[in-house]
Amino acid sequence: MRPGQTELYWAYALFALLILESFLVALLAPRPQVFALLLPVLGTLGVAAWLAPRVVRLVRGHRELKEAYAQELGFARQLMESVEHGLTVTDEDGRFVFVNRAYARMLGVPPERILGRTPFEFTAAEDHAALSDARAQRSAGTSSTYRTRLRRPDGSLLAVVITGSPRWHAGRIVGNVAAVVPAQDLRAEGSGGPS
């Protein structure tokens, strides 16, 4: 069934009841007063009949937009999860709102245990200054690439290269998007022969 079709059927059922009520009023009310009673009802029915298709189009458009958004969001998540390198998205407060499975594997932590936390919690303490500098650059609207080390729960460190960019919405910066690549992967790619 098309979006908005159910609402349209309910609207027609309500119009039918209102029309039935109007005929009952016309039959039962004394003749001189019937016109005074029916004019507001008929006016309301006319306005409702005029509004109904517009409301149904609005509801249908909203549902179609919502379904299209859900499909696009699903597609974007599928793309971000299929990437072999880590991808992260943070909000204005610097808290993770999305991390892909590759980033979670780098840390050795399930993705849901990373969300809501900050990159500082997973970065070696000695590298916090570099992380702060990169965040300041992104807040100013520029992208940055830097090296740092991720701290895993077992205490081991993983050297990574992070390339981050500001995340824009409605003309203002609302967070950051970052690609996280293990440093050994970059060395392996750079050591290959000419292609």
N, C-alpha and C positions, 0 to 999 in steps of 0.2 A: 504494500500500500504506500502511495506517495506521501511524503511528509506534509502535514497539514490537512490531510483528507479526513481524519477522525474529527478534528476540530470543526471542519466544514459540515459534517453530518450532524454534529451536536448543535451547531448554529441553526441549521435548517429545522431540526426538531424543535428548538426553542421558538423559532419564528412561527412554526405551525401551531404551537400551543398558544402563543400570543394572538395569532389570528383567530383561533377557536374562541379564545376568551373575548375578543372583540365582537364576534358574532353573537356570543351568549349575552353580552352586555346589550347589544343592539336589540335582541329579541326580548329581553326581560325588563329593560329600563323603559320608563314612560317616554313617549315620542318626543316631546319638546326638549327633555334633558339629555336624550341619547346623543345628540350632536355635540353637546358640551363635554360629555364623557368620552366620546370616541375620537374627537379631534386630537387631544394630546396622545392617546394610544396610537393612532394612525401616524402621527408625526414621529413618535418614538420608533415605530416599526419602520418607517421610511429611512430614518437616520441609521437604524441598526442594519437595514438591508444594504444601505450604501457603504457602511463601515465593514460589514462582514467579509467581503472578498479582499479588502485591503488588509484586514487583520490576518486572514488566512495566508495571504501572500507574505506578510511579515513573518509569521510563524514558520512558514515553509522555508523562507530565505534564511532565517536564523538556524533552523535545523540543518539545512544543506551546508551552511557555513561551518557549523559545529562539526558535522561529519567530515567535511573537507579538511578542517583544521586537525582533527584526530588522525586522519590518514597521513597528512603531511608530517605531523609530529611522530607518528609511528615510523614513517620513512626516514626521517632525520635520525631518530634513535637507532634504527637498523644500520644506517651508514656509520654513525659514531661508534657503534659496538663492533662493526666489522673491521675497523682500523686496528692494525697491529700495535701501534704506539698509543701511549696514554693520552687521553683527552679529558680536560676538566673544565667546568664552568663554575665561576663563583659569583656571588651577589655583591651588592654595594658594600656590605660589611666584611667582604673577603671570606665568606663561608661557602663551602662547596654546595652547589645545588644539583650538580650532575658530575659523575665520574664514570668513564667506561670501564669495562671489565679488565682491559689491558693495564690501566693505571692501578686498579685494585690489586691485580696480580703482582705488579712491581712492588707494592707495599706489603703484600702478603696478608691483606685484610679484605673482608667482603665489602662490596661497594656501599651497602647500607650503613656500615660502621664508619664510613668516611663522610657521608652527607651531614651537613650541619656543622662540621668542624672546619678549622682553618688550615691552610698549607703550612703554617708555622708549626703545627702539631706533628707534622710528618717530615720536617726539614731539620737537618743537623743544626744544632744551636749556633755553631760557628758561621753558618751560612745565612742566618736571619737578616743580617745587614744587607746582603745582596738581594734577598727576597723583598725587603722593605723598599730598596731603591727601585726594583722592577715594578712593584705595585704603585709607587709614586709616579713613575713614567707612564704607566697605563692610565692612572687617574688624570694625568695631564693630556691623555689622548694619543699617546704614541705606543707603538709596539716595541717589544724588547726581547732579546735572546740572551740568556746567561746560563752559566753552569752552576749546579748546586748538588747537594747530596740528600737523598731521601733516607730517612731513618725508619727502619722496619721495627715491628714489635719485639723481635728477638735481639735488637741492638745493632744488627748489621747495617751497613750503609751502601746505597746504590748511587753511583755517580750518574747524573742525568743532565741533559741540555733541555732547557725549557724555552719555548718561544710563545710569548703571550701577547694578546691584543685586547684592547678595550672592547667591551660588549656594549653596543649602543641600542637605545630604544627611545623613540620619540625625541631625538635630538640631544639626548644626554647619556652619559656613561652610567650604566647600571650594574657593572661588574666586569669580569675578565673571562676570556677564553684562552686556554693554554694547551699546547701540544707538548707532551713530555716524552723524550726519547732517551733510552739508556745510552750513556757515552760510549760503551763498547760497540753498540750497533753503528754509531757514526764512524768509529774507527774502522769497522769491518767494511762499511760502504766505501769509505775513502781509500782503503788499501787495495780495492779491486783494480784490475788492469784497465787499460783504455777500452772503451766500448765502441 
